Amino acid sequence: CKMGLNVVMMKAFGITGAVFATAIGYLAAITINLFVIRKYANYSFRLPMKRGLLILIFNFVMLIFAGGVYKLLTLFLSPAQKGASIVIIIISAIIGAFVYASLSFKSKLIYALFGEKVNRMLKKLRLL
């Protein structure tokens, strides 16, 4: 199935078609697996879907903040210069990580995903 899709997609999109075919193949496999798990294990995906949606929202908010910081910094620093680009990346990444961590702690999502490991890490970092 993937082989046939690879041929068709590569004719249509060139080498990028192979990437598309692989993504479609993985998506099909994941969908089938989720259907089988739901049907035979009677598993509800409601909680994982809620958490996944929350993670996507956090990623979007982080993108807005990190992208804004990037745009702001490029007003003063040139990304074409090696040193300046490193500074831009580091500052944008730190802001993005801070926003994501803040949202994760405020919503308690981090505790739902990692449990007691969070408190152990905070104690090691002497933040708790």
N, CA, C and O atoms as CSV, one atom per row, in Angstrom:
chain,resi,resn,atom,element,x,y,z
A,1,CYS,N,N,0.828,-1.182,0.000
A,1,CYS,CA,C,0.000,0.000,0.000
A,1,CYS,C,C,0.883,1.261,0.000
A,1,CYS,O,O,0.692,2.157,-0.823
A,2,LYS,N,N,1.861,1.323,0.941
A,2,LYS,CA,C,2.737,2.490,1.008
A,2,LYS,C,C,3.611,2.579,-0.233
A,2,LYS,O,O,3.926,3.673,-0.701
A,3,MET,N,N,4.004,1.419,-0.770
A,3,MET,CA,C,4.835,1.417,-1.974
A,3,MET,C,C,4.090,2.057,-3.138
A,3,MET,O,O,4.646,2.882,-3.863
A,4,GLY,N,N,2.830,1.673,-3.313
A,4,GLY,CA,C,2.024,2.255,-4.384
A,4,GLY,C,C,1.819,3.747,-4.172
A,4,GLY,O,O,1.891,4.535,-5.115
A,5,LEU,N,N,1.562,4.127,-2.925
A,5,LEU,CA,C,1.374,5.532,-2.606
A,5,LEU,C,C,2.666,6.310,-2.847
A,5,LEU,O,O,2.635,7.441,-3.331
A,6,ASN,N,N,3.803,5.699,-2.507
A,6,ASN,CA,C,5.104,6.327,-2.746
A,6,ASN,C,C,5.284,6.657,-4.224
A,6,ASN,O,O,5.691,7.765,-4.574
A,7,VAL,N,N,4.978,5.693,-5.088
A,7,VAL,CA,C,5.154,5.893,-6.526
A,7,VAL,C,C,4.276,7.040,-7.012
A,7,VAL,O,O,4.747,7.935,-7.714
A,8,VAL,N,N,3.011,7.013,-6.642
A,8,VAL,CA,C,2.069,8.051,-7.074
A,8,VAL,C,C,2.495,9.420,-6.549
A,8,VAL,O,O,2.533,10.396,-7.300
A,9,MET,N,N,2.813,9.486,-5.263
A,9,MET,CA,C,3.183,10.763,-4.652
A,9,MET,C,C,4.500,11.300,-5.196
A,9,MET,O,O,4.648,12.509,-5.371
A,10,MET,N,N,5.457,10.418,-5.466
A,10,MET,CA,C,6.741,10.875,-6.005
A,10,MET,C,C,6.570,11.405,-7.430
A,10,MET,O,O,7.240,12.362,-7.820
A,11,LYS,N,N,5.686,10.795,-8.200
A,11,LYS,CA,C,5.423,11.318,-9.548
A,11,LYS,C,C,4.785,12.702,-9.467
A,11,LYS,O,O,5.082,13.579,-10.279
A,12,ALA,N,N,3.910,12.891,-8.487
A,12,ALA,CA,C,3.191,14.157,-8.364
A,12,ALA,C,C,4.041,15.257,-7.721
A,12,ALA,O,O,3.989,16.410,-8.148
A,13,PHE,N,N,4.831,14.899,-6.685
A,13,PHE,CA,C,5.537,15.921,-5.897
A,13,PHE,C,C,7.049,15.762,-5.871
A,13,PHE,O,O,7.728,16.511,-5.169
A,14,GLY,N,N,7.589,14.816,-6.609
A,14,GLY,CA,C,9.026,14.598,-6.573
A,14,GLY,C,C,9.430,13.927,-5.276
A,14,GLY,O,O,8.667,13.148,-4.704
A,15,ILE,N,N,10.630,14.232,-4.815
A,15,ILE,CA,C,11.161,13.588,-3.600
A,15,ILE,C,C,10.316,13.941,-2.375
A,15,ILE,O,O,10.240,13.152,-1.433
A,16,THR,N,N,9.681,15.117,-2.378
A,16,THR,CA,C,8.811,15.499,-1.272
A,16,THR,C,C,7.615,14.554,-1.176
A,16,THR,O,O,7.062,14.364,-0.093
A,17,GLY,N,N,7.219,13.970,-2.287
A,17,GLY,CA,C,6.109,13.027,-2.296
A,17,GLY,C,C,6.367,11.823,-1.418
A,17,GLY,O,O,5.439,11.282,-0.816
A,18,ALA,N,N,7.639,11.390,-1.336
A,18,ALA,CA,C,7.986,10.261,-0.468
A,18,ALA,C,C,7.734,10.620,0.993
A,18,ALA,O,O,7.287,9.786,1.781
A,19,VAL,N,N,8.022,11.854,1.339
A,19,VAL,CA,C,7.774,12.310,2.717
A,19,VAL,C,C,6.268,12.321,2.988
A,19,VAL,O,O,5.815,11.863,4.036
A,20,PHE,N,N,5.498,12.851,2.029
A,20,PHE,CA,C,4.040,12.857,2.171
A,20,PHE,C,C,3.493,11.438,2.295
A,20,PHE,O,O,2.635,11.172,3.136
A,21,ALA,N,N,3.987,10.534,1.463
A,21,ALA,CA,C,3.512,9.146,1.492
A,21,ALA,C,C,3.817,8.498,2.834
A,21,ALA,O,O,2.984,7.770,3.374
A,22,THR,N,N,4.991,8.752,3.373
A,22,THR,CA,C,5.353,8.207,4.681
A,22,THR,C,C,4.434,8.766,5.766
A,22,THR,O,O,3.956,8.027,6.626
A,23,ALA,N,N,4.192,10.071,5.719
A,23,ALA,CA,C,3.302,10.692,6.713
A,23,ALA,C,C,1.897,10.110,6.617
A,23,ALA,O,O,1.277,9.817,7.638
A,24,ILE,N,N,1.398,9.943,5.411
A,24,ILE,CA,C,0.067,9.360,5.224
A,24,ILE,C,C,0.035,7.923,5.727
A,24,ILE,O,O,-0.938,7.500,6.350
A,25,GLY,N,N,1.105,7.170,5.455
A,25,GLY,CA,C,1.183,5.786,5.930
A,25,GLY,C,C,1.177,5.700,7.442
A,25,GLY,O,O,0.481,4.865,8.019
A,26,TYR,N,N,1.956,6.566,8.092
A,26,TYR,CA,C,1.973,6.583,9.559
A,26,TYR,C,C,0.618,6.998,10.119
A,26,TYR,O,O,0.138,6.413,11.090
A,27,LEU,N,N,0.010,7.996,9.515
A,27,LEU,CA,C,-1.299,8.446,9.970
A,27,LEU,C,C,-2.335,7.325,9.866
A,27,LEU,O,O,-3.151,7.135,10.768
A,28,ALA,N,N,-2.290,6.590,8.762
A,28,ALA,CA,C,-3.220,5.461,8.593
A,28,ALA,C,C,-2.964,4.389,9.649
A,28,ALA,O,O,-3.907,3.865,10.242
A,29,ALA,N,N,-1.695,4.062,9.888
A,29,ALA,CA,C,-1.356,3.038,10.884
A,29,ALA,C,C,-1.788,3.461,12.284
A,29,ALA,O,O,-2.333,2.657,13.039
A,30,ILE,N,N,-1.546,4.713,12.625
A,30,ILE,CA,C,-1.943,5.214,13.948
A,30,ILE,C,C,-3.458,5.182,14.098
A,30,ILE,O,O,-3.976,4.773,15.138
A,31,THR,N,N,-4.167,5.614,13.059
A,31,THR,CA,C,-5.633,5.617,13.106
A,31,THR,C,C,-6.184,4.208,13.292
A,31,THR,O,O,-7.090,3.998,14.098
A,32,ILE,N,N,-5.648,3.252,12.558
A,32,ILE,CA,C,-6.095,1.859,12.695
A,32,ILE,C,C,-5.808,1.337,14.101
A,32,ILE,O,O,-6.656,0.686,14.712
A,33,ASN,N,N,-4.610,1.625,14.610
A,33,ASN,CA,C,-4.263,1.174,15.963
A,33,ASN,C,C,-5.186,1.784,17.011
A,33,ASN,O,O,-5.629,1.086,17.923
A,34,LEU,N,N,-5.481,3.072,16.895
A,34,LEU,CA,C,-6.377,3.710,17.852
A,34,LEU,C,C,-7.778,3.106,17.781
A,34,LEU,O,O,-8.421,2.905,18.811
A,35,PHE,N,N,-8.246,2.820,16.577
A,35,PHE,CA,C,-9.560,2.198,16.417
A,35,PHE,C,C,-9.583,0.821,17.079
A,35,PHE,O,O,-10.540,0.488,17.777
A,36,VAL,N,N,-8.550,0.027,16.869
A,36,VAL,CA,C,-8.482,-1.320,17.455
A,36,VAL,C,C,-8.424,-1.242,18.976
A,36,VAL,O,O,-9.098,-2.005,19.667
A,37,ILE,N,N,-7.619,-0.322,19.496
A,37,ILE,CA,C,-7.514,-0.163,20.953
A,37,ILE,C,C,-8.871,0.228,21.535
A,37,ILE,O,O,-9.303,-0.319,22.549
A,38,ARG,N,N,-9.527,1.170,20.888
A,38,ARG,CA,C,-10.821,1.616,21.397
A,38,ARG,C,C,-11.855,0.492,21.360
A,38,ARG,O,O,-12.623,0.314,22.306
A,39,LYS,N,N,-11.869,-0.259,20.271
A,39,LYS,CA,C,-12.880,-1.301,20.103
A,39,LYS,C,C,-12.643,-2.490,21.027
A,39,LYS,O,O,-13.573,-2.954,21.686
A,40,TYR,N,N,-11.417,-2.985,21.083
A,40,TYR,CA,C,-11.164,-4.233,21.812
A,40,TYR,C,C,-10.755,-4.029,23.267
A,40,TYR,O,O,-10.938,-4.930,24.086
A,41,ALA,N,N,-10.207,-2.869,23.604
A,41,ALA,CA,C,-9.841,-2.609,24.995
A,41,ALA,C,C,-10.864,-1.706,25.679
A,41,ALA,O,O,-10.768,-1.437,26.876
A,42,ASN,N,N,-11.843,-1.243,24.904
A,42,ASN,CA,C,-12.876,-0.356,25.431
A,42,ASN,C,C,-12.247,0.845,26.143
A,42,ASN,O,O,-12.657,1.229,27.239
A,43,TYR,N,N,-11.246,1.420,25.492
A,43,TYR,CA,C,-10.492,2.536,26.062
A,43,TYR,C,C,-11.076,3.860,25.584
A,43,TYR,O,O,-11.351,4.026,24.395
A,44,SER,N,N,-11.264,4.792,26.497
A,44,SER,CA,C,-11.755,6.120,26.148
A,44,SER,C,C,-10.562,7.055,25.943
A,44,SER,O,O,-9.671,7.141,26.788
A,45,PHE,N,N,-10.561,7.738,24.830
A,45,PHE,CA,C,-9.475,8.660,24.510
A,45,PHE,C,C,-9.801,10.098,24.909
A,45,PHE,O,O,-9.077,11.020,24.533
A,46,ARG,N,N,-10.865,10.298,25.655
A,46,ARG,CA,C,-11.295,11.649,26.022
A,46,ARG,C,C,-10.212,12.408,26.799
A,46,ARG,O,O,-9.878,13.535,26.435
A,47,LEU,N,N,-9.663,11.815,27.855
A,47,LEU,CA,C,-8.651,12.497,28.665
A,47,LEU,C,C,-7.371,12.764,27.864
A,47,LEU,O,O,-6.873,13.889,27.895
A,48,PRO,N,N,-6.817,11.770,27.147
A,48,PRO,CA,C,-5.628,12.072,26.334
A,48,PRO,C,C,-5.890,13.145,25.268
A,48,PRO,O,O,-5.005,13.943,24.959
A,49,MET,N,N,-7.102,13.162,24.712
A,49,MET,CA,C,-7.423,14.173,23.706
A,49,MET,C,C,-7.487,15.564,24.337
A,49,MET,O,O,-7.020,16.535,23.742
A,50,LYS,N,N,-8.065,15.666,25.542
A,50,LYS,CA,C,-8.125,16.952,26.244
A,50,LYS,C,C,-6.717,17.460,26.545
A,50,LYS,O,O,-6.397,18.628,26.327
A,51,ARG,N,N,-5.887,16.550,27.051
A,51,ARG,CA,C,-4.512,16.947,27.377
A,51,ARG,C,C,-3.737,17.308,26.111
A,51,ARG,O,O,-2.956,18.260,26.104
A,52,GLY,N,N,-3.952,16.559,25.063
A,52,GLY,CA,C,-3.288,16.863,23.794
A,52,GLY,C,C,-3.695,18.225,23.255
A,52,GLY,O,O,-2.862,18.973,22.745
A,53,LEU,N,N,-4.980,18.543,23.369
A,53,LEU,CA,C,-5.469,19.853,22.929
A,53,LEU,C,C,-4.856,20.962,23.770
A,53,LEU,O,O,-4.473,22.006,23.241
A,54,LEU,N,N,-4.763,20.743,25.069
A,54,LEU,CA,C,-4.154,21.734,25.949
A,54,LEU,C,C,-2.686,21.953,25.579
A,54,LEU,O,O,-2.212,23.089,25.568
A,55,ILE,N,N,-1.978,20.885,25.280
A,55,ILE,CA,C,-0.583,20.989,24.857
A,55,ILE,C,C,-0.479,21.792,23.558
A,55,ILE,O,O,0.408,22.635,23.422
A,56,LEU,N,N,-1.374,21.536,22.611
A,56,LEU,CA,C,-1.371,22.300,21.358
A,56,LEU,C,C,-1.636,23.784,21.604
A,56,LEU,O,O,-1.008,24.645,20.987
A,57,ILE,N,N,-2.563,24.074,22.504
A,57,ILE,CA,C,-2.848,25.477,22.839
A,57,ILE,C,C,-1.614,26.128,23.460
A,57,ILE,O,O,-1.252,27.249,23.103
A,58,PHE,N,N,-0.975,25.429,24.383
A,58,PHE,CA,C,0.239,25.966,25.013
A,58,PHE,C,C,1.320,26.210,23.965
A,58,PHE,O,O,2.016,27.224,24.014
A,59,ASN,N,N,1.463,25.280,23.016
A,59,ASN,CA,C,2.452,25.459,21.953
A,59,ASN,C,C,2.151,26.699,21.123
A,59,ASN,O,O,3.063,27.442,20.760
A,60,PHE,N,N,0.885,26.924,20.825
A,60,PHE,CA,C,0.499,28.099,20.052
A,60,PHE,C,C,0.811,29.382,20.815
A,60,PHE,O,O,1.350,30.328,20.240
A,61,VAL,N,N,0.476,29.423,22.105
A,61,VAL,CA,C,0.766,30.604,22.931
A,61,VAL,C,C,2.278,30.829,22.995
A,61,VAL,O,O,2.748,31.962,22.884
A,62,MET,N,N,3.037,29.741,23.175
A,62,MET,CA,C,4.491,29.848,23.218
A,62,MET,C,C,5.018,30.395,21.888
A,62,MET,O,O,5.916,31.236,21.873
A,63,LEU,N,N,4.462,29.917,20.781
A,63,LEU,CA,C,4.861,30.401,19.457
A,63,LEU,C,C,4.625,31.897,19.324
A,63,LEU,O,O,5.468,32.617,18.789
A,64,ILE,N,N,3.489,32.362,19.807
A,64,ILE,CA,C,3.180,33.796,19.735
A,64,ILE,C,C,4.209,34.608,20.522
A,64,ILE,O,O,4.725,35.606,20.020
A,65,PHE,N,N,4.507,34.188,21.747
A,65,PHE,CA,C,5.461,34.925,22.572
A,65,PHE,C,C,6.878,34.848,21.997
A,65,PHE,O,O,7.548,35.870,21.847
A,66,ALA,N,N,7.327,33.640,21.677
A,66,ALA,CA,C,8.690,33.484,21.146
A,66,ALA,C,C,8.822,34.195,19.800
A,66,ALA,O,O,9.847,34.817,19.521
A,67,GLY,N,N,7.785,34.103,18.967
A,67,GLY,CA,C,7.816,34.802,17.680
A,67,GLY,C,C,7.834,36.304,17.856
A,67,GLY,O,O,8.533,37.013,17.132
A,68,GLY,N,N,7.065,36.791,18.817
A,68,GLY,CA,C,7.071,38.230,19.111
A,68,GLY,C,C,8.427,38.713,19.589
A,68,GLY,O,O,8.910,39.759,19.157
A,69,VAL,N,N,9.035,37.951,20.476
A,69,VAL,CA,C,10.371,38.301,20.966
A,69,VAL,C,C,11.367,38.279,19.814
A,69,VAL,O,O,12.221,39.159,19.710
A,70,TYR,N,N,11.258,37.273,18.948
A,70,TYR,CA,C,12.137,37.184,17.784
A,70,TYR,C,C,11.986,38.428,16.903
A,70,TYR,O,O,12.977,39.044,16.513
A,71,LYS,N,N,10.742,38.788,16.595
A,71,LYS,CA,C,10.497,39.970,15.756
A,71,LYS,C,C,11.045,41.232,16.416
A,71,LYS,O,O,11.644,42.077,15.751
A,72,LEU,N,N,10.839,41.354,17.713
A,72,LEU,CA,C,11.342,42.508,18.444
A,72,LEU,C,C,12.872,42.565,18.406
A,72,LEU,O,O,13.457,43.620,18.160
A,73,LEU,N,N,13.504,41.433,18.650
A,73,LEU,CA,C,14.967,41.403,18.662
A,73,LEU,C,C,15.563,41.670,17.285
A,73,LEU,O,O,16.637,42.261,17.179
A,74,THR,N,N,14.875,41.239,16.233
A,74,THR,CA,C,15.419,41.474,14.885
A,74,THR,C,C,15.336,42.945,14.483
A,74,THR,O,O,15.928,43.342,13.480
A,75,LEU,N,N,14.613,43.754,15.248
A,75,LEU,CA,C,14.631,45.201,15.009
A,75,LEU,C,C,15.980,45.800,15.406
A,75,LEU,O,O,16.402,46.825,14.871
A,76,PHE,N,N,16.654,45.132,16.366
A,76,PHE,CA,C,17.908,45.659,16.893
A,76,PHE,C,C,19.121,44.817,16.501
A,76,PHE,O,O,20.237,45.330,16.416
A,77,LEU,N,N,18.901,43.531,16.264
A,77,LEU,CA,C,19.990,42.603,15.935
A,77,LEU,C,C,19.738,41.970,14.571
A,77,LEU,O,O,18.596,41.705,14.195
A,78,SER,N,N,20.809,41.737,13.849
A,78,SER,CA,C,20.666,41.135,12.524
A,78,SER,C,C,20.843,39.618,12.604
A,78,SER,O,O,21.893,39.143,13.036
A,79,PRO,N,N,19.825,38.852,12.192
A,79,PRO,CA,C,19.958,37.394,12.211
A,79,PRO,C,C,20.992,36.886,11.206
A,79,PRO,O,O,21.375,35.717,11.247
A,80,ALA,N,N,21.446,37.761,10.303
A,80,ALA,CA,C,22.462,37.366,9.325
A,80,ALA,C,C,23.841,37.247,9.967
A,80,ALA,O,O,24.723,36.574,9.434
A,81,GLN,N,N,24.024,37.898,11.106
A,81,GLN,CA,C,25.305,37.816,11.810
A,81,GLN,C,C,25.267,36.653,12.795
A,81,GLN,O,O,24.293,36.478,13.526
A,82,LYS,N,N,26.328,35.868,12.807
A,82,LYS,CA,C,26.355,34.648,13.614
A,82,LYS,C,C,26.120,34.920,15.099
A,82,LYS,O,O,25.265,34.281,15.713
A,83,GLY,N,N,26.848,35.837,15.670
A,83,GLY,CA,C,26.722,36.133,17.094
A,83,GLY,C,C,25.347,36.655,17.452
A,83,GLY,O,O,24.756,36.247,18.452
A,84,ALA,N,N,24.845,37.554,16.635
A,84,ALA,CA,C,23.523,38.121,16.886
A,84,ALA,C,C,22.438,37.059,16.758
A,84,ALA,O,O,21.490,37.035,17.543
A,85,SER,N,N,22.578,36.186,15.775
A,85,SER,CA,C,21.560,35.144,15.601
A,85,SER,C,C,21.539,34.185,16.784
A,85,SER,O,O,20.474,33.706,17.174
A,86,ILE,N,N,22.699,33.903,17.352
A,86,ILE,CA,C,22.755,33.035,18.536
A,86,ILE,C,C,22.053,33.705,19.716
A,86,ILE,O,O,21.317,33.053,20.456
A,87,VAL,N,N,22.281,35.002,19.888
A,87,VAL,CA,C,21.628,35.751,20.968
A,87,VAL,C,C,20.114,35.736,20.766
A,87,VAL,O,O,19.363,35.524,21.717
A,88,ILE,N,N,19.667,35.959,19.534
A,88,ILE,CA,C,18.231,35.962,19.227
A,88,ILE,C,C,17.616,34.604,19.548
A,88,ILE,O,O,16.555,34.528,20.167
A,89,ILE,N,N,18.282,33.537,19.126
A,89,ILE,CA,C,17.763,32.187,19.366
A,89,ILE,C,C,17.686,31.879,20.857
A,89,ILE,O,O,16.681,31.358,21.339
A,90,ILE,N,N,18.746,32.201,21.579
A,90,ILE,CA,C,18.783,31.892,23.016
A,90,ILE,C,C,17.696,32.659,23.768
A,90,ILE,O,O,16.971,32.076,24.573
A,91,ILE,N,N,17.581,33.955,23.511
A,91,ILE,CA,C,16.578,34.755,24.220
A,91,ILE,C,C,15.166,34.296,23.854
A,91,ILE,O,O,14.314,34.162,24.732
A,92,SER,N,N,14.910,34.055,22.568
A,92,SER,CA,C,13.578,33.592,22.138
A,92,SER,C,C,13.241,32.243,22.761
A,92,SER,O,O,12.111,32.021,23.194
A,93,ALA,N,N,14.222,31.342,22.806
A,93,ALA,CA,C,14.001,30.018,23.390
A,93,ALA,C,C,13.721,30.101,24.887
A,93,ALA,O,O,12.851,29.395,25.396
A,94,ILE,N,N,14.447,30.953,25.588
A,94,ILE,CA,C,14.237,31.113,27.032
A,94,ILE,C,C,12.833,31.658,27.306
A,94,ILE,O,O,12.140,31.169,28.198
A,95,ILE,N,N,12.417,32.666,26.544
A,95,ILE,CA,C,11.075,33.235,26.719
A,95,ILE,C,C,10.010,32.177,26.407
A,95,ILE,O,O,9.045,32.023,27.155
A,96,GLY,N,N,10.191,31.454,25.306
A,96,GLY,CA,C,9.249,30.401,24.936
A,96,GLY,C,C,9.144,29.324,26.001
A,96,GLY,O,O,8.045,28.894,26.352
A,97,ALA,N,N,10.293,28.888,26.518
A,97,ALA,CA,C,10.303,27.859,27.560
A,97,ALA,C,C,9.637,28.370,28.841
A,97,ALA,O,O,8.901,27.635,29.500
A,98,PHE,N,N,9.898,29.627,29.185
A,98,PHE,CA,C,9.282,30.205,30.384
A,98,PHE,C,C,7.761,30.262,30.251
A,98,PHE,O,O,7.038,29.919,31.186
A,99,VAL,N,N,7.284,30.695,29.089
A,99,VAL,CA,C,5.832,30.774,28.854
A,99,VAL,C,C,5.214,29.384,28.943
A,99,VAL,O,O,4.189,29.198,29.600
A,100,TYR,N,N,5.836,28.407,28.282
A,100,TYR,CA,C,5.307,27.046,28.282
A,100,TYR,C,C,5.296,26.466,29.696
A,100,TYR,O,O,4.309,25.861,30.115
A,101,ALA,N,N,6.401,26.654,30.432
A,101,ALA,CA,C,6.483,26.140,31.800
A,101,ALA,C,C,5.453,26.823,32.696
A,101,ALA,O,O,4.806,26.169,33.515
A,102,SER,N,N,5.301,28.139,32.541
A,102,SER,CA,C,4.315,28.866,33.348
A,102,SER,C,C,2.907,28.329,33.113
A,102,SER,O,O,2.163,28.083,34.062
A,103,LEU,N,N,2.547,28.149,31.845
A,103,LEU,CA,C,1.221,27.620,31.525
A,103,LEU,C,C,1.044,26.201,32.065
A,103,LEU,O,O,-0.027,25.845,32.557
A,104,SER,N,N,2.101,25.400,31.969
A,104,SER,CA,C,2.027,24.017,32.445
A,104,SER,C,C,1.831,23.942,33.949
A,104,SER,O,O,1.059,23.120,34.440
A,105,PHE,N,N,2.537,24.808,34.686
A,105,PHE,CA,C,2.390,24.809,36.142
A,105,PHE,C,C,1.055,25.417,36.559
A,105,PHE,O,O,0.388,24.901,37.455
A,106,LYS,N,N,0.662,26.519,35.907
A,106,LYS,CA,C,-0.584,27.191,36.275
A,106,LYS,C,C,-1.797,26.281,36.038
A,106,LYS,O,O,-2.739,26.282,36.829
A,107,SER,N,N,-1.769,25.514,34.959
A,107,SER,CA,C,-2.886,24.620,34.649
A,107,SER,C,C,-2.772,23.275,35.363
A,107,SER,O,O,-3.708,22.476,35.359
A,108,LYS,N,N,-1.608,23.037,35.977
A,108,LYS,CA,C,-1.301,21.773,36.649
A,108,LYS,C,C,-1.174,20.600,35.672
A,108,LYS,O,O,-1.179,19.441,36.086
A,109,LEU,N,N,-1.062,20.901,34.394
A,109,LEU,CA,C,-0.875,19.851,33.395
A,109,LEU,C,C,0.419,19.091,33.640
A,109,LEU,O,O,0.478,17.877,33.445
A,110,ILE,N,N,1.442,19.796,34.064
A,110,ILE,CA,C,2.729,19.147,34.295
A,110,ILE,C,C,2.619,18.078,35.384
A,110,ILE,O,O,3.284,17.044,35.312
A,111,TYR,N,N,1.783,18.328,36.386
A,111,TYR,CA,C,1.596,17.334,37.451
A,111,TYR,C,C,0.773,16.147,36.949
A,111,TYR,O,O,1.009,15.006,37.348
A,112,ALA,N,N,-0.184,16.421,36.080
A,112,ALA,CA,C,-1.004,15.339,35.530
A,112,ALA,C,C,-0.166,14.419,34.649
A,112,ALA,O,O,-0.409,13.214,34.598
A,113,LEU,N,N,0.815,14.983,33.960
A,113,LEU,CA,C,1.641,14.179,33.061
A,113,LEU,C,C,2.813,13.507,33.758
A,113,LEU,O,O,3.147,12.363,33.449
A,114,PHE,N,N,3.442,14.213,34.702
A,114,PHE,CA,C,4.673,13.702,35.306
A,114,PHE,C,C,4.577,13.382,36.795
A,114,PHE,O,O,5.506,12.807,37.362
A,115,GLY,N,N,3.482,13.742,37.424
A,115,GLY,CA,C,3.257,13.378,38.814
A,115,GLY,C,C,4.307,13.879,39.782
A,115,GLY,O,O,4.731,15.033,39.724
A,116,GLU,N,N,4.717,12.999,40.667
A,116,GLU,CA,C,5.643,13.340,41.751
A,116,GLU,C,C,7.044,13.684,41.246
A,116,GLU,O,O,7.823,14.306,41.968
A,117,LYS,N,N,7.368,13.292,40.034
A,117,LYS,CA,C,8.690,13.607,39.464
A,117,LYS,C,C,8.917,15.107,39.409
A,117,LYS,O,O,10.054,15.569,39.515
A,118,VAL,N,N,7.855,15.864,39.246
A,118,VAL,CA,C,7.961,17.323,39.179
A,118,VAL,C,C,8.463,17.865,40.513
A,118,VAL,O,O,9.384,18.681,40.547
A,119,ASN,N,N,7.864,17.414,41.609
A,119,ASN,CA,C,8.296,17.891,42.931
A,119,ASN,C,C,9.730,17.484,43.225
A,119,ASN,O,O,10.488,18.261,43.805
A,120,ARG,N,N,10.113,16.267,42.831
A,120,ARG,CA,C,11.508,15.836,43.040
A,120,ARG,C,C,12.474,16.727,42.269
A,120,ARG,O,O,13.526,17.099,42.787
A,121,MET,N,N,12.120,17.069,41.034
A,121,MET,CA,C,12.974,17.938,40.233
A,121,MET,C,C,13.062,19.333,40.849
A,121,MET,O,O,14.138,19.928,40.911
A,122,LEU,N,N,11.910,19.848,41.306
A,122,LEU,CA,C,11.898,21.178,41.917
A,122,LEU,C,C,12.724,21.205,43.194
A,122,LEU,O,O,13.392,22.199,43.479
A,123,LYS,N,N,12.686,20.120,43.966
A,123,LYS,CA,C,13.495,20.048,45.184
A,123,LYS,C,C,14.984,20.012,44.844
A,123,LYS,O,O,15.790,20.657,45.514
A,124,LYS,N,N,15.348,19.264,43.811
A,124,LYS,CA,C,16.758,19.211,43.395
A,124,LYS,C,C,17.242,20.584,42.919
A,124,LYS,O,O,18.397,20.950,43.135
A,125,LEU,N,N,16.367,21.329,42.281
A,125,LEU,CA,C,16.720,22.661,41.809
A,125,LEU,C,C,16.551,23.717,42.894
A,125,LEU,O,O,16.796,24.902,42.667
A,126,ARG,N,N,16.125,23.271,44.080
A,126,ARG,CA,C,15.890,24.122,45.251
A,126,ARG,C,C,14.859,25.211,44.964
A,126,ARG,O,O,14.991,26.350,45.412
A,127,LEU,N,N,13.839,24.836,44.211
A,127,LEU,CA,C,12.730,25.748,43.913
A,127,LEU,C,C,11.494,25.403,44.733
A,127,LEU,O,O,10.476,26.087,44.637
A,128,LEU,N,N,11.575,24.355,45.531
A,128,LEU,CA,C,10.441,23.939,46.348
A,128,LEU,C,C,10.860,23.741,47.775
A,128,LEU,O,O,10.034,23.388,48.618
